[in-house]
Amino acid sequence: MRPIFRSTRLNWLLLASLWSAQALAINFPWLEQEQKAQETTPAETTTPAPSTAQPPAPTLAPMLARVLPGVVNIATSGKVIIEDNPLLNDPIFRYFFRDVPSIPRERRTQSIGSGVIVDADKGYVLTNHHVIKNADVIYVTLQDKRRLKAKLIGSDPETDIAVLQVEKDRLTALPLGDSDKLQVGDFVVAIGNPFGLGQTVTLGIVSALGRTGLGIEGYENFIQTDASINPGNSGGALVDWYGNLVGINTAIVGPTGGNVGIGFAIPINMARQVMDQIVKYGGVKRGLLGVQVQDLTPELAKAMGLGVTEGALVSGLTKGSAADKAGIQAGDVIVRFDNQPVKDSASLRNMVGLKRVGETATLEIIRDGKPMTVTVTIGKPQAAEASSGEVPLLEGAKFANIPQDHPLYKQVHGVIVTAVEVNSPAWQAGLREGDIVLSVNRQPVRNVDEFLKLAARSPNRLLLRIQRGDFSLFLVLER
């Protein structure tokens, strides 16, 4: 068996040799490559030749080089009034504690934020109202480290927009984009001064559009983004992929006060309308349409036989209001406002809020299934004034909600004294026209109805906290 084994082994070796010789004569590409690799030097095998066809890495650097000079850092200083502790005004307390040191009535404040140059020729800078609130001195620092003192042209607390002006010297303005063309998923870049670190850039996408009902501002139509926005970014720029300004960074949602991927920016189209009014008039004087509206739901649309699914359904009107005078009726569905689609009640409120008193607007409505066009002149806000007839201690005084054009509107909450008869009980107690009642018997008040209801509960004694100019004081009204 062993010879057979040896013979078989020799035969296999012979066949293998013949096959190898034949294989060497065949032109195998992989064999040629292997032979060439063996002929190269060790240096050539370890250092591949550089590729000249490598595409450039994607980068936003060229766009940012154009945009960054238009975004500024803002630093402010100011003062706020410190409310007195009521015990310090109590004569008995002062008698026993004569050595209690007096507390300063003012406290200095400092704030940091961001801003955007929107007009290089006039030196206009757009930022948030809350960045410059209570500021006496405002400084703007440019990218080239120049520090310029800024003048406040005006601000609007309801939309949180403020306009500053600096010296027009070698400024770079950002081009304004069209925020109405933004789509969820578009890339955006947030630029600002987070935590006072200096100019910082973050990249993200548009997460949502038309965010309302957040309770952050009076008029809300926010762009939501996951581009990191942190304290100090307020007033900074939200730009699109091409460097166009599409929003003003304003607020974040985060349990720790830092970024968790939910930030909000004011659409530039809204900010631009507010800015135009501030520049022209020094502020925003809003009017009212005078309607009570609700969202048009699919169920309501079906029940009313409507062919639309979006709009603001008029559920009521204020008698004598602009809408009442224009002939609008309960049950009408407002679908367009000045040729802009009305999606819901919030969008209608925003559109009306950007109109000044006396301006006209064209409303497209659906009434009984038929389209109609109505022209309305925006009216003045109607003050909810009330007398104090039901509260004898307040007899002789009239009260109203704080009007929108009052300097303390949205700064304090209470009711304003619109008139006081001389020698009336209210006059003798110390109430004067222009006083703002902040609380009744230590209960804060926000409107006239709430104020009178609280006052009526204590017919024999009232403790009122009053804001009078820059000072606050307590008044006791007794029978």
Solvent accessible surface area in square Angstrom, and as a share of the most:
residue,aa,sasa,rsa
1,M,196,0.88
2,R,187,0.68
3,P,94,0.59
4,I,125,0.64
5,F,131,0.54
6,R,165,0.60
7,S,55,0.36
8,T,61,0.35
9,R,149,0.54
10,L,117,0.58
11,N,85,0.44
12,W,168,0.59
13,L,100,0.50
14,L,111,0.55
15,L,104,0.52
16,A,54,0.42
17,S,68,0.44
18,L,106,0.53
19,W,173,0.61
20,S,50,0.32
21,A,63,0.49
22,Q,119,0.53
23,A,20,0.15
24,L,126,0.62
25,A,91,0.71
26,I,82,0.42
27,N,115,0.59
28,F,69,0.29
29,P,90,0.56
30,W,151,0.53
31,L,33,0.17
32,E,70,0.31
33,Q,125,0.55
34,E,80,0.36
35,Q,81,0.36
36,K,131,0.55
37,A,57,0.44
38,Q,133,0.59
39,E,141,0.63
40,T,55,0.32
41,T,71,0.41
42,P,110,0.69
43,A,70,0.55
44,E,101,0.45
45,T,84,0.49
46,T,107,0.62
47,T,99,0.58
48,P,109,0.69
49,A,94,0.73
50,P,123,0.77
51,S,82,0.53
52,T,141,0.82
53,A,91,0.71
54,Q,144,0.64
55,P,104,0.66
56,P,127,0.80
57,A,83,0.64
58,P,136,0.85
59,T,90,0.52
60,L,30,0.15
61,A,58,0.45
62,P,84,0.53
63,M,12,0.05
64,L,27,0.13
65,A,71,0.55
66,R,144,0.53
67,V,5,0.03
68,L,31,0.15
69,P,40,0.25
70,G,0,0.00
71,V,1,0.01
72,V,1,0.00
73,N,34,0.17
74,I,2,0.01
75,A,42,0.33
76,T,11,0.06
77,S,30,0.20
78,G,1,0.01
79,K,86,0.36
80,V,33,0.19
81,I,60,0.31
82,I,53,0.27
83,E,100,0.45
84,D,38,0.20
85,N,76,0.39
86,P,41,0.26
87,L,95,0.47
88,L,36,0.18
89,N,78,0.40
90,D,54,0.28
91,P,107,0.67
92,I,122,0.62
93,F,47,0.19
94,R,93,0.34
95,Y,130,0.49
96,F,143,0.59
97,F,109,0.46
98,R,163,0.60
99,D,138,0.71
100,V,46,0.26
101,P,102,0.64
102,S,107,0.69
103,I,99,0.50
104,P,96,0.60
105,R,81,0.29
106,E,84,0.38
107,R,134,0.49
108,R,142,0.52
109,T,34,0.20
110,Q,160,0.71
111,S,39,0.25
112,I,85,0.43
113,G,0,0.00
114,S,0,0.00
115,G,0,0.00
116,V,0,0.00
117,I,1,0.00
118,V,19,0.11
119,D,42,0.22
120,A,29,0.23
121,D,112,0.58
122,K,112,0.47
123,G,0,0.00
124,Y,30,0.11
125,V,0,0.00
126,L,0,0.00
127,T,0,0.00
128,N,0,0.00
129,H,22,0.10
130,H,81,0.36
131,V,3,0.02
132,I,6,0.03
133,K,90,0.38
134,N,72,0.37
135,A,27,0.21
136,D,82,0.42
137,V,46,0.26
138,I,9,0.05
139,Y,63,0.24
140,V,0,0.00
141,T,39,0.23
142,L,11,0.05
143,Q,78,0.35
144,D,79,0.41
145,K,169,0.72
146,R,47,0.17
147,R,149,0.54
148,L,25,0.12
149,K,132,0.56
150,A,11,0.09
151,K,130,0.55
152,L,78,0.39
153,I,41,0.21
154,G,9,0.09
155,S,30,0.19
156,D,6,0.03
157,P,41,0.26
158,E,10,0.05
159,T,1,0.01
160,D,4,0.02
161,I,0,0.00
162,A,0,0.00
163,V,0,0.00
164,L,0,0.00
165,Q,53,0.24
166,V,9,0.05
167,E,115,0.52
168,K,139,0.59
169,D,52,0.27
170,R,176,0.64
171,L,23,0.12
172,T,55,0.32
173,A,37,0.28
174,L,5,0.03
175,P,76,0.48
176,L,55,0.27
177,G,12,0.12
178,D,57,0.30
179,S,8,0.05
180,D,106,0.55
181,K,153,0.65
182,L,15,0.08
183,Q,123,0.55
184,V,95,0.55
185,G,40,0.39
186,D,49,0.25
187,F,103,0.43
188,V,0,0.00
189,V,1,0.00
190,A,1,0.01
191,I,0,0.00
192,G,0,0.00
193,N,9,0.05
194,P,9,0.05
195,F,120,0.50
196,G,40,0.39
197,L,142,0.71
198,G,19,0.18
199,Q,58,0.26
200,T,45,0.26
201,V,52,0.30
202,T,36,0.21
203,L,91,0.45
204,G,8,0.08
205,I,62,0.31
206,V,0,0.00
207,S,38,0.25
208,A,12,0.10
209,L,71,0.35
210,G,40,0.39
211,R,101,0.37
212,T,49,0.28
213,G,76,0.73
214,L,72,0.36
215,G,71,0.68
216,I,63,0.32
217,E,32,0.14
218,G,23,0.22
219,Y,17,0.06
220,E,12,0.05
221,N,54,0.28
222,F,2,0.01
223,I,3,0.02
224,Q,23,0.10
225,T,0,0.00
226,D,62,0.32
227,A,0,0.00
228,S,39,0.25
229,I,3,0.02
230,N,29,0.15
231,P,62,0.39
232,G,9,0.08
233,N,4,0.02
234,S,17,0.11
235,G,0,0.00
236,G,0,0.00
237,A,0,0.00
238,L,0,0.00
239,V,0,0.00
240,D,23,0.12
241,W,112,0.39
242,Y,159,0.60
243,G,2,0.02
244,N,43,0.22
245,L,0,0.00
246,V,2,0.01
247,G,0,0.00
248,I,0,0.00
249,N,0,0.00
250,T,6,0.03
251,A,18,0.14
252,I,43,0.22
253,V,71,0.41
254,G,23,0.22
255,P,126,0.80
256,T,121,0.71
257,G,39,0.38
258,G,18,0.17
259,N,44,0.22
260,V,81,0.46
261,G,22,0.22
262,I,62,0.31
263,G,0,0.00
264,F,6,0.02
265,A,0,0.00
266,I,3,0.02
267,P,11,0.07
268,I,1,0.00
269,N,24,0.12
270,M,10,0.05
271,A,0,0.00
272,R,79,0.29
273,Q,85,0.38
274,V,1,0.00
275,M,21,0.09
276,D,77,0.40
277,Q,17,0.08
278,I,0,0.00
279,V,56,0.32
280,K,150,0.64
281,Y,109,0.42
282,G,43,0.41
283,G,19,0.19
284,V,30,0.17
285,K,94,0.40
286,R,9,0.03
287,G,2,0.02
288,L,76,0.38
289,L,7,0.03
290,G,15,0.14
291,V,28,0.16
292,Q,87,0.39
293,V,44,0.25
294,Q,77,0.34
295,D,67,0.35
296,L,10,0.05
297,T,53,0.31
298,P,91,0.57
299,E,125,0.56
300,L,55,0.27
301,A,5,0.04
302,K,175,0.74
303,A,88,0.68
304,M,76,0.34
305,G,60,0.58
306,L,25,0.13
307,G,84,0.81
308,V,45,0.26
309,T,92,0.54
310,E,94,0.42
311,G,0,0.00
312,A,0,0.00
313,L,13,0.07
314,V,1,0.01
315,S,64,0.41
316,G,16,0.16
317,L,51,0.25
318,T,49,0.28
319,K,185,0.78
320,G,36,0.35
321,S,9,0.06
322,A,11,0.08
323,A,0,0.00
324,D,58,0.30
325,K,163,0.69
326,A,31,0.24
327,G,38,0.36
328,I,6,0.03
329,Q,95,0.42
330,A,65,0.50
331,G,31,0.30
332,D,1,0.01
333,V,0,0.00
334,I,0,0.00
335,V,29,0.16
336,R,75,0.27
337,F,5,0.02
338,D,52,0.27
339,N,104,0.53
340,Q,92,0.41
341,P,67,0.42
342,V,3,0.02
343,K,125,0.53
344,D,46,0.24
345,S,26,0.17
346,A,30,0.23
347,S,23,0.15
348,L,3,0.02
349,R,121,0.44
350,N,10,0.05
351,M,39,0.18
352,V,13,0.08
353,G,1,0.01
354,L,23,0.12
355,K,39,0.17
356,R,33,0.12
357,V,36,0.21
358,G,47,0.45
359,E,68,0.30
360,T,80,0.47
361,A,2,0.02
362,T,52,0.30
363,L,0,0.00
364,E,56,0.25
365,I,1,0.01
366,I,21,0.11
367,R,45,0.16
368,D,133,0.69
369,G,45,0.43
370,K,142,0.60
371,P,115,0.73
372,M,76,0.34
373,T,92,0.53
374,V,17,0.10
375,T,88,0.51
376,V,2,0.01
377,T,75,0.43
378,I,2,0.01
379,G,21,0.20
380,K,141,0.60
381,P,54,0.34
382,Q,107,0.47
383,A,74,0.57
384,A,54,0.42
385,E,96,0.43
386,A,28,0.22
387,S,68,0.44
388,S,4,0.02
389,G,68,0.65
390,E,155,0.69
391,V,3,0.01
392,P,56,0.35
393,L,13,0.07
394,L,0,0.00
395,E,95,0.42
396,G,18,0.17
397,A,2,0.01
398,K,94,0.40
399,F,0,0.00
400,A,4,0.03
401,N,52,0.27
402,I,18,0.09
403,P,56,0.35
404,Q,61,0.27
405,D,113,0.58
406,H,44,0.20
407,P,118,0.74
408,L,48,0.24
409,Y,44,0.17
410,K,97,0.41
411,Q,57,0.25
412,V,34,0.20
413,H,93,0.42
414,G,3,0.03
415,V,0,0.00
416,I,19,0.10
417,V,1,0.00
418,T,44,0.25
419,A,41,0.31
420,V,22,0.13
421,E,118,0.53
422,V,100,0.58
423,N,107,0.55
424,S,11,0.07
425,P,62,0.39
426,A,0,0.00
427,W,75,0.26
428,Q,134,0.60
429,A,30,0.23
430,G,18,0.18
431,L,0,0.00
432,R,80,0.29
433,E,124,0.56
434,G,39,0.37
435,D,2,0.01
436,I,2,0.01
437,V,0,0.00
438,L,12,0.06
439,S,8,0.05
440,V,1,0.01
441,N,50,0.26
442,R,150,0.55
443,Q,96,0.43
444,P,98,0.61
445,V,0,0.00
446,R,149,0.54
447,N,58,0.30
448,V,4,0.03
449,D,96,0.50
450,E,64,0.29
451,F,0,0.00
452,L,33,0.17
453,K,135,0.57
454,L,26,0.13
455,A,0,0.00
456,A,51,0.40
457,R,180,0.66
458,S,29,0.19
459,P,62,0.39
460,N,91,0.46
461,R,120,0.44
462,L,0,0.00
463,L,24,0.12
464,L,0,0.00
465,R,52,0.19
466,I,0,0.00
467,Q,24,0.11
468,R,89,0.32
469,G,59,0.57
470,D,93,0.48
471,F,112,0.47
472,S,10,0.06
473,L,50,0.25
474,F,42,0.17
475,L,24,0.12
476,V,73,0.42
477,L,3,0.01
478,E,106,0.47
479,R,182,0.67
